[in-house]
Every structure is written in C-alpha cells, then in structure tokens.
Amino acid sequence: MKIKYNHIFWGSFFIFLGILYLLKQITQVNFEFHYIKNFWPIFIISIGLFYLNLPRFIKYIISSINGLLVGLMLFSFLNTSYCKYDVKINENQTKTLEVAPTFKLPIDSAFTEYFLNIDYGEGELKIFDKSIDLIEVYNSKPQNLFTISKEDSIPNHIDLSSNTEVNINDKILEREGIIKLNPEVVWNLDANLGAVSSFFDLSDYKIRTLNINSGASSIGVKIGERLDSSNINIECGASKIEVLIPYNSGCIITTNSSLSKNRFKDFKEISEDTYQTENYLNSVNKIHIFFEGGVSKFIVKR
C-alpha cells in the first residue's frame, strides 16, 4: 500500500510540533519568529522540488521536511515574545517602539571608545557574542522593559537600564536579558546590579574598564586579551564572583574583603591582600582586579 504524501506531511508536522513543546517544558528552547521567518524561501523551494519528477522516496523526504518547517514556523510564531521598549533619545525626546525582543543601537563611526552604564534590578543577565551594530539587546522574557538613553552632548556615553518591576496578578515576573556588543570599539562598562545571576563573556571585546556593583548575586566574568591593559573593579554584597582570565595575561589582584573566601590559583601573594601571577612583569597584556565585598566568595581562574 502506498503512503499518501499528505499523511507524511501531517505526521511529521504534529510529531515535530509535539517535540518542540516537550523541549520547551524541560529546557530553555527558544525559536523567535522574527529570526525563523527569514528562512521562509526554503518552504517554497521544497514545494518546487516536490513537483519535479523525482523518485517517490525523495518526495516522502520532502513532504516530511515541509511538515517540519511548518511545525517550526507555527511554534516560533506562537512562542515569540513581543515587547514594548521605551527608547530615550535625549533629555527632551522620548519615543516608544513596539518591536520584537531585539533592539539594536547603530554604531557611530566617529567614536572608537564607548562608555556603557548598565542598570539591572533583578533576574538573569548575560553579555556575550558579537554584534555588527554597537549594541544589541535581546529579551527572552516578554516582561522585560529596557530603556536606552544617550545625550547629544556626549553621544559615546550610553545608559541601558531594566529596573521596571512587572507585576501581574500580584506575581512579580522573572526577567532575563541578553546584551551583545560590537567587538571593534573599546568598551568601558559600569554595571549596577541587584539580585542578579549573570555571566559576562567579554573575551571577544576590547575592555578597558569593567566596574560591577551588585547586591546578593552570582556573577561570572570572562576577560580576553584584546587590549594591553584591562581594569576590573567588583564591589558586592553576599555574592559568588568567578573571573576567568587568559593564561598568558599577567594579573594583579587586590582585595578588601576580610570576611570573604578567596581562591586565586596560580597567584602568589606579594603583600597583604595583593596577589600576582608569575608572568605579570613580562606579559604583554595585563589585567588588574580589585575585589571588595561582604561575606562573599571570590574565584579567579586562568
């Protein structure tokens, strides 16, 4: 008995759609429609292939692929979060944009160095990956409200904040934000964090300074070696801080945290509360780290 092509299509469609929803329940799988929709020509190509004089088993495969594509498009459309961003252009002009969960700030070729202040109240925050724009902000939760502001007088100073508390039916919703930066400009980052779980993979960026001020948080930072010198200053409450640095970079750590637990492998204590790698003096790239905190745990790994 020959299997009908529409049976293959609908069977593949429902199986794949069910798998996606199952993955959503047990993992953080996320297919945003504004990305997936760009691949719609594949669906037209597969339909064209179906009408060619091809062997039956190949048409079975094409029918199955079409079912998978339609299932993926439907899943991404139904599960894409559309947010409202309040984008403050300057002190006298504010506009609200209804967009998908990605906001991009274009780069200004007049500047090679930028100062970014990040205010993030609570939730999860990640910085990683490269952007061809200056800044790209992505929300995987529909309740995130980001405000980006800069003044015309100092256009290379940017404020990015997400401190709005969203309350629905007396329930405060979780927030999760992702920031991508341009890797070709020099960055000075100032992050003011509340109760946040965060990981900043800055290894692709030119980081001159990184200042982190946080409450009770779990923070991970990865630094690269794209500049000769980078300065990291971290002040926190009861937190766990882990910093990853390149093995070939020289590093000095200064701490002011008598109640904290420190773990600095491959560092030598050269004076009270000051630690240094053996290759510091001869290294091309140097990293200076200052820790200050309450009852916290500081870890630096190479």
C-alpha positions in Angstrom: 0.0 0.0 0.0 1.3 3.4 -1.0 1.6 6.0 1.8 0.0 9.3 0.8 2.2 12.4 0.8 -0.2 14.4 2.9 -0.1 11.7 5.6 3.7 12.1 5.7 3.3 15.9 5.9 0.8 15.9 8.7 2.5 13.2 10.7 5.8 15.0 10.6 4.1 18.3 11.4 2.4 17.0 14.6 5.4 14.9 15.7 7.9 17.8 15.4 5.5 20.3 16.9 4.9 18.0 19.9 8.7 17.5 20.3 9.2 21.3 20.4 6.6 21.8 23.0 8.1 19.0 25.1 11.5 20.5 24.8 10.1 23.8 25.9 8.7 22.2 29.1 12.0 20.6 30.1 14.6 23.0 28.6 15.0 26.7 27.6 14.5 26.0 23.9 13.6 29.2 22.2 12.9 29.9 18.5 12.0 33.5 17.9 9.7 34.1 14.9 11.5 37.2 13.7 14.6 35.0 13.1 12.8 31.9 11.8 10.6 33.8 9.3 13.7 34.8 7.3 14.0 31.2 6.1 10.6 31.1 4.5 12.1 30.7 1.0 13.2 27.2 2.0 9.5 26.2 2.1 8.9 27.4 -1.5 12.0 25.6 -2.7 10.8 22.3 -1.1 7.4 22.7 -2.7 9.1 23.2 -6.1 11.2 20.1 -5.6 8.1 18.1 -4.7 6.6 18.7 -8.2 9.6 17.6 -10.1 9.8 14.1 -11.5 11.7 12.6 -8.5 11.7 9.1 -7.0 8.8 8.5 -4.6 11.1 8.1 -1.5 12.6 11.6 -2.2 9.1 13.1 -2.3 8.4 11.3 1.0 11.5 13.1 2.5 10.4 16.5 1.0 6.9 16.0 2.5 8.5 15.3 5.8 10.7 18.3 5.6 7.8 20.5 4.8 5.9 19.3 7.8 8.9 20.0 10.0 9.2 23.5 8.6 5.6 24.4 9.0 5.7 23.0 12.6 8.8 25.1 13.4 7.2 28.3 11.9 4.0 27.7 13.9 5.9 27.0 17.1 8.1 30.1 16.8 5.2 32.3 15.9 3.1 31.2 18.9 6.1 31.5 21.3 7.7 34.7 20.3 7.5 37.5 22.9 6.8 41.0 21.6 7.8 43.7 24.0 7.5 47.5 24.3 10.7 49.4 24.6 10.9 53.0 25.9 13.9 54.4 24.0 15.0 57.7 25.3 16.9 59.5 22.5 17.9 62.5 24.6 16.6 64.5 27.5 13.9 66.2 25.5 12.7 63.5 23.2 11.3 60.1 24.1 9.6 57.6 21.8 8.1 54.2 22.4 8.7 51.4 19.9 6.6 48.2 19.5 9.2 45.7 18.3 10.2 42.1 18.6 12.5 41.3 21.6 15.6 42.7 19.9 16.7 46.3 20.0 19.8 47.5 18.1 21.6 50.7 18.5 23.7 51.6 15.4 27.4 52.3 15.7 28.7 55.8 15.3 31.9 55.7 13.2 33.1 59.0 14.8 33.9 57.1 18.0 36.3 54.3 18.8 35.6 54.2 22.5 32.3 53.9 24.4 31.1 54.1 28.0 28.1 51.9 28.8 26.3 52.1 32.1 24.0 49.1 32.8 21.3 49.2 35.4 19.6 45.8 36.0 17.5 45.3 39.1 16.9 41.6 39.3 16.7 38.4 37.2 19.3 37.0 34.8 21.6 39.0 32.6 24.1 37.8 30.0 26.7 39.6 27.9 28.2 37.6 25.1 28.6 37.2 21.3 29.5 39.8 18.7 27.2 42.4 17.1 27.8 44.3 13.9 25.8 47.2 15.5 27.0 49.0 18.6 24.7 47.3 21.0 22.0 44.6 20.5 19.6 43.9 23.4 17.6 40.7 23.4 14.8 39.6 25.7 13.8 36.0 26.1 11.1 37.0 28.6 8.1 39.1 27.4 8.1 41.2 30.6 11.5 42.9 30.1 11.4 46.7 29.6 14.7 48.2 28.6 15.5 51.9 28.4 18.4 53.0 26.2 19.4 56.7 26.6 22.2 58.9 25.4 22.7 62.7 25.3 23.7 64.6 22.2 26.5 66.3 24.1 28.2 63.0 24.9 27.0 60.5 22.4 29.5 57.9 23.3 28.1 57.6 26.8 25.1 55.2 26.9 22.7 54.2 29.7 20.9 50.9 29.4 18.5 50.1 32.2 15.9 47.5 33.0 14.7 48.2 36.5 10.9 48.2 35.9 9.2 45.6 38.1 6.4 43.9 36.2 3.6 42.7 38.4 0.7 40.6 37.0 -2.0 39.3 39.4 0.2 40.1 42.4 3.0 38.0 40.9 6.4 39.5 40.1 7.6 38.0 36.9 11.1 36.8 36.1 13.3 38.7 33.8 16.1 37.6 31.5 18.2 39.9 29.3 21.0 39.3 26.8 23.3 42.0 25.5 25.6 41.8 22.5 28.3 44.4 21.9 30.5 45.4 19.0 33.9 43.9 19.3 35.8 46.5 17.3 35.4 49.5 19.7 36.9 50.0 23.2 34.4 49.5 26.0 34.2 50.9 29.5 31.4 49.0 31.3 29.7 50.1 34.5 27.2 47.5 35.8 24.9 48.2 38.7 23.1 45.0 39.6 20.6 44.0 42.1 19.8 40.3 42.9 21.1 39.1 39.6 22.5 35.9 38.2 24.8 37.0 35.4 27.6 35.8 33.1 29.6 38.3 31.1 31.7 36.7 28.4 33.8 39.7 27.4 36.6 37.7 25.7 35.7 39.0 22.2 35.6 42.6 23.3 38.2 45.4 23.9 37.6 46.0 27.6 39.4 48.9 29.2 37.4 49.0 32.4 34.7 46.9 34.0 33.0 48.1 37.2 30.5 45.9 38.8 28.4 47.0 41.9 26.0 44.3 43.0 23.9 43.0 45.8 23.5 39.3 46.6 24.4 37.9 43.2 26.1 35.1 41.3 28.4 36.7 38.7 30.7 35.1 36.2 33.1 37.2 34.1 35.4 36.1 31.2 38.1 38.6 30.1 40.1 38.4 26.8 43.4 39.9 25.9 42.4 42.4 23.1 43.9 45.4 25.0 47.2 45.8 26.6 45.6 46.7 29.9 42.2 46.0 31.5 40.9 47.1 34.9 38.2 45.2 36.8 36.6 46.6 39.9 34.0 44.5 41.7 32.1 45.6 44.8 29.3 43.3 46.1 27.3 42.1 49.0 27.0 38.4 49.8 27.9 37.0 46.4 29.8 34.5 44.5 32.2 36.0 41.9 34.2 34.0 39.4 36.6 35.6 36.9 38.2 33.8 34.0 41.4 35.4 32.6 43.7 34.3 29.7 46.6 32.2 30.8 49.2 34.3 29.0 48.0 37.6 30.6 49.7 38.9 33.7 47.3 39.7 36.5 47.3 41.5 39.9 44.5 41.1 42.4 43.9 43.4 45.3 41.2 42.6 47.8 39.4 44.3 50.6 37.2 41.5 52.0 38.3 40.1 55.3 35.2 38.1 55.7 35.3 36.6 52.2 36.7 33.3 50.9 39.2 33.8 48.1 40.6 31.2 45.7 43.3 32.5 43.4 45.0 29.5 41.8 48.4 30.2 40.2 48.7 33.5 42.0 51.4 34.4 44.5 50.7 36.7 47.5 53.2 39.6 47.2 51.8 41.6 50.0 48.8 41.7 52.3 45.6 41.3 50.2 47.6 41.6 47.0 48.2 38.6 44.6 50.2 38.4 41.4 50.9 35.9 38.6 54.5 35.0 38.0 54.4 36.3 34.4 53.0 39.7 35.3 56.1 41.8 34.7 57.0 40.2 31.4 53.5 39.8 30.0 52.2 42.0 27.1 48.6 42.0 28.4 48.0 43.0 32.0 44.8 42.7 34.0 44.2 44.5 37.3 41.4 43.2 39.5 40.0 44.8 42.7 37.6 42.9 44.9 35.6 44.4 47.7 32.7 42.6 49.4 31.0 41.3 52.5 30.6 37.6 53.1 31.5 36.6 49.5 33.4 34.1 47.5 35.9 35.4 45.0 37.4 33.0 42.5 39.9 33.8 39.7 40.9 31.1 37.2 43.4 31.2 34.3 
